[in-house]
Amino acid sequence: MTIERIVRIVAGFFIMLSLALAHFNGQADLGQMSWMWFTAFVGFNLFQSGITTLCPLVSILKKLGFKEGGVACNN
């Protein structure tokens, strides 16, 4: 496992953890639609891309003609 993948996993985990803590502390209500769900989506995607190396955004950017500069994900 590479450092980049570990960073993605840890970053995604901490985003989701902070949302969960805010929700259970009463500071954020995840029971209704809000921009918090977008943050949860980003955190989950970071986490899963670190584990699976599958990045939907990489596929989209490749189709738009962008070149890869590193080995962020394998697609």
PyMOL commands that set and color helices and strands:
alter all, ss='L'
color gray80, all
select helices_A, chain A and resi 3-24+36-52+56-63
alter helices_A, ss='H'
color red, helices_A
deselect
rebuild
show_as cartoon
